[in-house]
Amino acid sequence: MPIQYLADQRVFRLDTPHTSYLIALADAEGFVGHLYYGPRLPEGEDLRALLRLDEKPEPPSRLERERAGFYDAFPFEYPAFGGGNFRTCCARVRSAAGGCGCTLFYEDHAIRPGKPALPGLPACFGSEQECETLELYCTDPALGLRVTLRYTVFTDVDAVCRSVRFENRSAQLLTLEAALSAGIELDDFDGDLITLHGSWAREREIDRRPLAAGRQSVYSARGISSHQHTPFLALAEHSATQTQGACLGMTLVYSGNFLAEAELDAFDRARAVIGIHPEGFGWRLAPGESFDTPEAILAFSESGLGGMTRAFHDVLRRHLIRGQAKHRYSLVNSWEASYFAFDHDSLLQLGREAAAEGIELLVVDDGWFGRRDDDNSSLGDWVVNEEKLPGGLARLGRELNEMGVRLGIWLEPEMVSPDSELYRAHPDYAMAIPGRAPTLARNQLLLDLARPEVRDCVWRQIEAVLRSAPIDYVKWDMNRPITDLYSAALPPERQGEAAHRYMLGVYELQERLVSAFPHILLENCCSGGGRFDAGMLYYSPQIWASDNAEAIDRLAIQEGTALVFPLSSMGAHVAACPSHTNGRVTPFATRGQVALPGGFGYELDLAKLPGEDRALIRGQLGDYRRYGPLLHEGDYYRLASAAQNHAYDAYMVVAKDKSRALVNLVQVRSRSQRRAARLALPGLCEEARYKNEATGEVRTGRGWRCGGLLLPVLEQDFTGQLIPLVRVG
Ligand code: GLA
């Protein structure tokens, strides 16, 4: 039983295969305290003393005069602002009278098999055999507020899912000014904070620095999870490496504004929280109403960052990404091949080239609809441009299918161009603050998807398009932040709900798409990787990782992405050369090797490729067929980071049954007068023997781990090698 209530200790114990998570009810009042999250404990272990209730300031039942000090000191499982709880908090609730205070006391609980869905929100799932859920019912009697803390643990992965429900059981209006998804508290913390940051074309660089006194956060207030920061943070021992050391990560199953914050206090306690960003947020709870937060996923490992990473990959692949098992077509995308300059014949020609190489699908990117010849018009008019595509997508799809190539299309359903039929008919559908001209970005405006009639209007159009032709793939793009947050559907006092309601609207539309067209492979995109998060992965098994498909820059982008998200979730393409993003010239083979682990494709005009590059495509597609399943489903081990060593990038993926593995090595810079680097290969079966198929060398898994692999000495910059290992004997 993964979840137990130990009544004698008043402790809830949640076990995953290698971790335990303990919550304690403290003293007569029933404060809910965070007791422990770490390596799995033996049965019967009593850790209650760690709550430090006998230290000063003692609980109010014993020392009422220092109640404020207690609130400041107690490791609340779900800290709510008020009463003396000054550190970073998960909740802030304002009463009808305007006061702001909240203290939660335990009332009751339930432990159930399985995991209930979160209404309207993406969330992990699991059967009654796979997981158990604890609901801790807490109350603030003065507010008439019930807060349910929900925890799910799985029998097969080291992750804990948390979410919170607020219910107004009073007769007064309550306003949630902050409603984060999870908080965690670590005693005597002396370690690092790890986050992911970046910008367009440079997403998810890994940032690691000592957690200093005070609050440190990453966040988004852009209405999308953003290129700048990812809804994720980890706290790790200073000495934690890829293979050892304690490491605790939190990520959010959400794609809009978020806050991930860690605070180190005067007593070296670290509190970390994650959830919807309180800035600009305000949710009115009328009597009888409830609010569900998005879900947070926590992963702890003693096996360093790598252990945390593999826990995230497993929980996301098995319990969140509904389309994980979908076939990931090899594809060619028209964007960097021809941008807006295509027509039926040129696309068919691209399809012919694709068919000749065995590429499975052609994506018609931006430009097939309305009068869209550049990025200044037509978003919102999802009607095929028959001048460019006579016979429409139906004819194109049919003719491609006859060649053995499937059809995919690009859509940007959340947008409207001021120069569009939709905007001329319904200017009010665009999000704008009354009295202010809305800020343009890429000359486009956001549709107010918080409004059901706007969603219906968009859906009618895209449904008709998707029914009109044999479409097997959709790239759902989103190319601007929310700058003029205001929903005409909401009264003035409810505008603090607009950003979250927008997000719920996006989720509802994507849900309609995946349910109405289950055969379609959906890929999300947001000017590249501006909305790369677990929320989107619930709908689309892959996300275009970055508009920067240049191989060497991509190494860092994919390394950072893979810290949390599985390789299978990254759209990765072989792009044109010199790179359209940074002008770099890289060998075609290396570009293929870098794109190999993701949803693989080409982003270039196949007809313009030099013959020697073109000749490599069949081999690359063969590698994708041969290694794709291993890379998409196996255990990922980061071996070396070019961001740190300035010379080479290497990772390895080991099959779950440990029958084979693949090392993917890319040299960024060749170095004079250097001998072969030696890399330990972890993760293999220690006793079994493995053959390095590149050299023929055979060693035990232990031999590869302890002895290490001598990396081949590559003579040039931007070269690489795949090194397969297979179990023998
Ligand atoms: C965004 C995407 C690109 C491409 C263009 C089309 O920038 O990230 O891949 O689809 O839009 O306008």
Boltz pocket constraint, residues with backbone or C-beta under 6 A from the ligand:
constraints:
  - pocket:
      binder: B
      contacts: [[A, 335], [A, 365], [A, 366], [A, 375], [A, 410], [A, 477], [A, 479], [A, 525], [A, 526], [A, 527], [A, 528], [A, 544], [A, 547]]
      max_distance: 6.0
